[in-house]
Amino acid sequence: MAVLSDVATALGDEPASATLYTLLLPLAGKNMIGVPVGCLGAADRNLGVLASTLRRWDDAERYFEAALMMNTRTDGRPWVALTQRDYAQMLFARGRRGDRERARQYLSACLELAQLLGSVAIHWKAAAAMKSLSQAG
């Protein structure tokens, strides 16, 4: 379900996102484990991306905050970086006062952490999001 939530979000598939959101709700506050991958980070990150797809902005923000806390507490640095990127993208899409500046801060932190981790994939995706944010104003 963790992978499917990212796919549904990438495709903007609202019906699938709504179904996955309902299925993942019982896992809020827990880490997700996948075989054979291992830890998939806080389920709250996945709930955040799904809530973002559904434009449930307040729910998304709450889940991203919870995911940042859990992934930081468990030293899941790749998941912290991914959460920062996803949170920034939600803030950009939501577009409330101050959201763009917060999005830039999260993306900058994500880029820094991705470089520290040596994660080219996370760095590339965060750089693309930063470029989109910069081009939008």
C-alpha positions in Angstrom: 0.0 0.0 0.0 2.9 2.3 0.6 4.1 2.0 -3.0 0.6 2.2 -4.3 0.0 5.5 -2.5 3.0 7.0 -4.2 1.8 5.7 -7.6 -1.8 6.9 -7.1 -0.4 10.3 -6.1 1.9 10.5 -9.0 -1.0 9.7 -11.4 -3.4 12.1 -9.6 -5.8 9.2 -9.2 -8.3 10.5 -6.7 -10.5 7.3 -6.5 -7.5 5.1 -5.8 -6.1 7.7 -3.4 -9.4 7.8 -1.5 -9.5 4.0 -1.2 -5.9 3.7 -0.1 -6.4 6.6 2.4 -9.2 4.6 4.0 -7.2 1.4 4.1 -4.1 3.2 5.5 -5.9 5.1 8.3 -5.5 2.3 10.9 -1.7 2.5 10.3 -1.5 6.2 11.3 1.3 6.7 13.9 3.1 3.4 12.8 6.1 2.6 10.7 5.4 0.5 7.6 7.4 -2.6 6.9 7.7 -4.2 3.5 9.1 -7.5 2.4 11.8 -7.7 1.1 12.6 -3.9 1.4 12.4 -3.4 5.2 11.2 -0.2 6.8 9.1 2.0 4.5 9.0 4.9 7.0 6.0 6.4 8.8 2.6 5.5 7.3 1.7 9.2 8.1 3.9 10.2 5.1 1.7 8.1 2.8 -1.4 9.4 4.4 -0.1 12.9 3.8 0.5 12.3 0.1 -2.9 10.8 -0.3 -4.6 13.6 1.6 -2.7 16.0 -0.7 -4.1 14.3 -3.8 -7.5 14.6 -2.3 -6.9 18.2 -1.4 -7.5 17.6 2.3 -4.9 20.2 3.1 -5.3 20.2 6.9 -5.2 16.4 7.1 -2.1 16.3 4.9 -0.3 18.9 7.0 -1.1 17.0 10.2 0.1 13.7 8.7 3.3 15.3 7.3 4.1 16.8 10.7 3.6 13.4 12.4 5.7 11.7 9.7 8.6 14.1 10.2 8.5 13.5 14.0 8.4 9.7 13.7 11.0 9.4 10.9 13.3 11.8 12.8 12.8 9.9 16.1 13.6 6.6 14.4 16.5 8.0 12.5 14.9 7.2 9.2 16.8 9.9 7.4 15.8 8.9 3.8 12.2 9.0 4.9 12.7 12.4 6.6 14.0 13.7 3.2 11.1 12.2 1.3 8.6 13.6 3.8 10.2 17.1 3.5 9.9 16.9 -0.3 6.3 15.7 -0.2 5.3 18.2 2.4 6.8 21.0 0.3 4.9 19.8 -2.8 1.7 19.9 -0.7 2.4 23.4 0.6 3.1 24.6 -3.0 -0.2 23.1 -4.2 -2.2 24.4 -1.3 -0.9 28.0 -1.8 -1.8 29.7 1.4 0.0 32.7 2.7 3.6 31.6 3.7 3.3 28.2 2.0 5.8 28.9 -0.7 8.5 30.0 1.7 7.9 27.0 3.9 8.0 24.8 0.8 11.4 26.3 -0.1 12.7 25.6 3.4 11.6 22.0 3.3 13.0 21.5 -0.2 16.3 23.1 0.9 16.5 20.8 3.9 15.6 17.8 1.7 18.4 18.6 -0.8 20.9 19.0 2.0 19.9 15.7 3.6 19.8 13.9 0.2 23.4 15.1 -0.5 24.5 14.0 2.9 23.0 10.5 2.4 24.4 10.3 -1.2 20.9 9.7 -2.5 20.8 10.8 -6.1 17.2 9.9 -6.6 15.9 11.9 -3.7 18.2 14.8 -4.6 17.0 14.7 -8.2 13.3 14.7 -7.3 13.7 17.5 -4.7 15.8 19.6 -7.2 13.0 19.2 -9.8 10.4 20.3 -7.2 12.6 23.3 -6.3 12.9 24.3 -10.0 9.1 24.1 -10.4 8.6 26.2 -7.3 11.2 28.8 -8.5 9.6 29.0 -11.9 6.1 29.6 -10.4 7.3 32.7 -8.7 
